[in-house]
Amino acid sequence: MDTGAIRRRVAVGLALLTASGVLAVAVPAEAQAAPTRCEGRKVKTYPFSTGTLYVYKRGGFVCAITKPKDPGREQRMMVSVQAYRARPVVDEGDYRHRAGPVTIHAGHRCVWVKGQVGRGSVSKGWILC
């Protein structure tokens, strides 16, 4: 076997090793992508002028999502869930389809939920007690 053939085999082996390393790093990142929906049963629905706030509950966890009435175009959205005597968990930004989901462990505590799409908003305090 000449030197050129050995170099080609080493180059092919190195390319395969690099490709497998890239795949090993990329797959776990996709597996940890943010969920697109809330787990549990829907317990509250709060419609407002520009969208709807959905609240879900499973065990001691509360989850919320804000969806616009006019999806597809980018607009300012926000969803927030706060358990009594705890800091709120907020997702806010320019989105096309939804803000959230945001999930907290509330246990048996009351929660305050907020949702906003554009200039319309809803704020419902100390529910699910």
Secondary structure in CASP SS format (residue, H / E / C, confidence):
PFRMAT SS
TARGET T0000
AUTHOR 0000-0000-0000
METHOD secondary structure of the structure
MODEL  1
M C 1.00
D C 1.00
T H 1.00
G H 1.00
A H 1.00
I H 1.00
R H 1.00
R H 1.00
R H 1.00
V H 1.00
A H 1.00
V H 1.00
G H 1.00
L H 1.00
A H 1.00
L H 1.00
L H 1.00
T H 1.00
A H 1.00
S H 1.00
G H 1.00
V H 1.00
L H 1.00
A H 1.00
V H 1.00
A H 1.00
V H 1.00
P H 1.00
A H 1.00
E H 1.00
A H 1.00
Q C 1.00
A C 1.00
A C 1.00
P C 1.00
T C 1.00
R C 1.00
C C 1.00
E C 1.00
G C 1.00
R E 1.00
K E 1.00
V E 1.00
K E 1.00
T E 1.00
Y E 1.00
P E 1.00
F E 1.00
S C 1.00
T C 1.00
G E 1.00
T E 1.00
L E 1.00
Y E 1.00
V E 1.00
Y E 1.00
K E 1.00
R E 1.00
G C 1.00
G C 1.00
F E 1.00
V E 1.00
C E 1.00
A E 1.00
I E 1.00
T E 1.00
K E 1.00
P E 1.00
K C 1.00
D C 1.00
P C 1.00
G C 1.00
R C 1.00
E C 1.00
Q E 1.00
R E 1.00
M E 1.00
M E 1.00
V E 1.00
S E 1.00
V E 1.00
Q E 1.00
A E 1.00
Y C 1.00
R C 1.00
A C 1.00
R C 1.00
P C 1.00
V E 1.00
V E 1.00
D E 1.00
E E 1.00
G E 1.00
D E 1.00
Y E 1.00
R C 1.00
H C 1.00
R C 1.00
A E 1.00
G E 1.00
P E 1.00
V E 1.00
T E 1.00
I E 1.00
H E 1.00
A C 1.00
G C 1.00
H C 1.00
R C 1.00
C C 1.00
V E 1.00
W E 1.00
V E 1.00
K E 1.00
G E 1.00
Q E 1.00
V E 1.00
G C 1.00
R C 1.00
G E 1.00
S E 1.00
V E 1.00
S E 1.00
K E 1.00
G E 1.00
W E 1.00
I E 1.00
L C 1.00
C C 1.00
END
